[in-house]
Amino acid sequence: MSAEARLDLRLDPKDKVRIERAADLRGVPVSAFVRDAVLREADNVVAAGAGARHSLIERMRGRATSRLSTEQIMKLTRGAA
């Protein structure tokens, strides 16, 4: 596969370590692990339709999202909060 686009991501060092550990356990490079996870989540959101976006907005309404941890945001995007 030839990379034609790039996506940069800033995250907490602890989250990076978690991602690296998970990628190592799967036996794949971090970039492949993240790409696959993000594409899988994107497919889920698209399959759920536009309602998923409105649901997320409702769950996050009134929250200071810039102060949420990555884990808290991931829980919100999965509907666990």
N, C-alpha and C positions, 0 to 999 in steps of 0.2 A: 504494500500500500504506500502510495506517495502522499506525503502530507502537503496539503495545499493551503491550510489555514491553521492559525495558532490561537490558543486560548490560554491566557495567563490567569493564575488563581492565587490569591493571598489568603493564608489561613494561619491559625494558631499553630505554633510548633508542635504542641501535643497532638493536634489533629493530623499533622503531617506524619508523625511517628505512627499513629494508628493506621493511616492509609498505607504507609510503607510496610507495616507488619502484615496487614491483610493481603497486600499484593504479593509479599514474600510467601505467605501461606498458600496462595493460589499458584505460585510459581510463575508469575508474570511480571513484566516491568510495571512500575508505578503508572506510567503514562497509559499503558493498555488497560490497567485496572480501572483508573479514573475514567477513561474514555468509555469503556464498556458500561460502567455503573451509571454514568451521566446519560448515555444514549438509552439505556434501559428505562431510566426514570423519565426521560423525555417521551419515549414511546408510551409509557403509562399515562402521563399527563395528557398527551394528545388523544389517546384512546378514550380517556374519560371525558373529553370535550371541554368546551369553554366553561362549564359549570365548575370544574376543578379550580379555575383561576378565581372565580368569584367566592368560592368556599374558602380558599386560602386568604383572600383579602379580608373576609369576615372574621376569620380566626385571628388574624394579625391586627385587626383594627384596634387602635388605642394602645398598642404595645410599642415600646421604644425598640424597634427592630435593630437599631445600630448597637444596642446594648445586649442583645441576645447572643448566646454562644452559637457556634456552628451546630452543635448537637441540638440545641433548642429549636433552631430554625429548621433543621432536618425533621424533627418530630412534628413541627407544625405542617411542613409540606407533606408529611405522610398521614396527617389527620390524627395523630396520637395526642394532641393537646386539646 
